[in-house]
Amino acid sequence: MEIWINPACSKCRSALTLLDAEGADYTVRRYLEDVPSPEEIRAVLDRLGLEPWDITRTQEAAAKELGLKEWPREAGSRERWIAALSEHPKLIQRPIITAEDGTAVVARSEEAVRDALGR
C-alpha cells in the first residue's frame, strides 16, 4: 500500500494517523517532491476508475492560471489533463491510497481510508 501525501494537508495527516492506528503496512510518497510521471498518473487513474479531471484541485492557483475550468472533460483532452497534473503536482487531489488489491481511493475521509484498508 502506498499513500500519496502533501505533509501540509490536514486530510493527509489524518489518513496517516489512521493508518498508523490500524497498524497498516504502507509507504509514503510525498508527491510534491517525488512527482508522479504521466505514466504513474495514468496507472493510478486506472486503479481509481476515474478521469484526471476527477482528481484535479480546480481551486488551486495553478488551475486558475491554466484555465482548467474551461478545459473539455472528454477523452480527447485526457492527455492534456494528465500532463497538467504531472507538471503541476499541487493540482492532484490528496491523499491517494493504492490498495493491496490493485485498486486505489482518494482518501479524504476516515471511511475512505478504512475502505482502502479493507481491500
N, C-alpha and C positions, 0 to 999 in steps of 0.2 A: 504494500500500500504506500502510495506517495501522496503528499499534500502540497499543493502549490499555495504559497502564502506571501503576504506582504506583512512583515512584523509590525508595522504601524497600524494595521487593521484590527479593530476590536473583534470582528467576526472570526478572523483567523486565529487570534489568541484564544478565543472561546473554544474553537474547534480543537486546538492543540491541547487545551486543558481537559476537554472531554476525552480525547484520545488517550491522554496520559492516565486519566482516572480509570479508564477501561482496560488499561494495560496493553493497548494496541501496539503492534509492531509496524512502524512506519518510518519513512524517510521524509525529510523536509526539503522542499525546493523553494528557495527564495527567488521567485520568477522574475523579479525586477533586476536581479544581479545575474542570474543564470537564465537568460531569456530563451524561451522556447522557440525553436525553429518553426517555419511554416509546416514542415512535416509533422512535428510534435503536436502542433495545434490541430492539424487535421486528424491525427490519431486520437487526441483527447475529445474532439468533437464527435468522432465516430463512437467513442466509448460513452459519451454523454447522450448521444442520439439527438444532438442539437445542431443548429447552424451558427456560424460565427457571430451574427448579429444578436443571437440569443444570449451570448456571454460577453457582450460588449457593454462597458460602462459609458453610456452615452452622455452622462453629465460631466465627465472629465474635461478639463481644458483642452486637451489634445483632440478629443472628439469634436468639440465645438470648432476648433481651428480647422480640422479636416472636413467639417460639414457632414459628419456621419449621419445625422438625422435625415439628410436629403438623399443618401445613397440608396439605390434599389436593394430590396431584400429579396433577391431571386438567385437562382442557380448560376446565372451568368455573371453575377457580381461576387460570388463566394470567394474566389481567389483574391480579389481586391480587399475584402474584409479581413481575410486571413493574413495577408501581407501587412495590413494596418496594425493588427494585433501583435504581430511579431516585431514590427518596427517601433511600436508604442505599447510595451507590455503593461503599462499602467491602465490600459483600456480593458484588460482581461478581468472579468468578474472573479471574485475570490471569496473564500478558498475553494479550490477544486481538489477533490479526493479521488484518486484512481483506486478502485476496489480490487480485491483479490480475484474476483470472478471475471475480470476483463471489462467491467463497466466503470462508470465514474459518476460523481454527483457534484453539483455546486452546493457546497455545504455551509450555507448561510444561516442554518437553524440547527438547533440541537437534534431535532427529528431527522434532518438530512444526514448529519454526522452518524447518528445511530443506524440509519439506513445503510450507509457505506460499511459500517462495522459488521452488519448482518449479512453482507454479501459474500 
